[in-house]
Amino acid sequence: MARNTAPLTKYGRIKNLHVLTTLEANVPIDVILVINGAETPLKCTLDSTRMCTNLVDTINIKASDTFAIKLVKKAPVNIPKFGLQASMILLAPE
């Protein structure tokens, strides 16, 4: 369960994408933060290590934005069901 102790009232920033998966196949998969339907630079690529991070990019958001995680496989192969956990840090504006 996620808990937000400082609610986003107008603006904020998202950074530090961390992704873990149970996927055992060695198929690169891009994990991308999408804001209001548009891909952002906050992304990383899962590989055989079953994890990826992006500690470089920071994305500005506002309270009315919608966001999602998009997965894009980089090879035309079937992938079995798998689990995925993605976490990011929500910060107040600077």
C-alpha positions in Angstrom: 0.0 0.0 0.0 1.3 3.4 -1.0 1.0 6.3 1.4 1.5 9.9 0.5 2.1 12.1 3.6 2.5 15.3 1.5 -0.3 15.5 -1.0 0.3 17.1 -4.4 -1.7 20.3 -4.4 -0.5 22.0 -7.6 2.8 20.9 -8.9 5.5 18.4 -8.2 8.3 16.2 -9.6 8.7 12.5 -10.1 12.2 10.9 -10.2 14.2 7.7 -9.3 12.4 5.0 -11.3 13.1 1.5 -9.9 11.7 -1.6 -11.6 11.8 -5.3 -10.6 10.3 -8.2 -12.4 9.8 -12.0 -12.2 10.4 -12.3 -15.9 12.9 -15.0 -16.6 13.1 -14.7 -20.4 16.0 -12.6 -21.7 13.8 -10.2 -23.7 14.7 -6.5 -23.3 11.6 -4.5 -22.2 11.4 -0.7 -22.0 9.6 0.5 -18.9 8.4 4.1 -19.5 6.6 6.7 -17.4 3.7 8.1 -19.4 2.2 11.5 -18.4 -1.2 12.5 -20.0 -0.7 9.9 -22.7 2.8 11.1 -23.7 6.0 9.1 -23.0 8.6 10.9 -20.8 12.4 10.5 -20.5 11.9 8.7 -17.2 12.4 5.1 -18.5 14.7 2.2 -18.2 15.2 -1.2 -19.9 14.7 -4.5 -18.2 17.1 -7.2 -19.2 18.4 -10.6 -17.9 19.1 -9.0 -14.4 15.3 -8.6 -14.0 15.7 -5.0 -12.7 16.4 -1.6 -14.1 16.6 2.0 -12.7 16.7 5.6 -13.9 18.2 7.9 -11.3 19.0 10.7 -13.8 15.7 12.1 -15.2 13.2 14.2 -13.2 9.7 14.9 -14.6 7.6 17.8 -13.6 3.9 17.1 -13.0 0.8 18.9 -11.9 -2.1 17.7 -9.7 -4.4 17.2 -12.7 -2.0 15.0 -14.6 -2.6 11.3 -15.2 0.3 8.9 -15.3 0.9 5.3 -16.1 3.7 2.8 -16.7 4.1 1.5 -20.3 5.9 -1.7 -21.2 7.4 -2.1 -24.7 9.1 -5.4 -25.6 12.1 -5.0 -28.0 11.8 -8.4 -29.7 8.8 -10.1 -31.5 8.6 -13.1 -29.1 5.9 -14.4 -26.8 6.4 -13.5 -23.2 4.7 -15.5 -20.4 2.8 -13.8 -17.6 5.1 -12.1 -15.1 5.0 -9.8 -12.1 6.4 -6.3 -12.2 6.9 -3.7 -9.5 7.7 -0.1 -10.3 8.4 2.7 -7.8 9.2 6.4 -8.1 9.7 9.3 -5.7 7.2 12.1 -5.7 8.7 15.4 -4.6 7.4 18.9 -4.0 8.3 21.5 -6.6 11.7 23.3 -6.3 
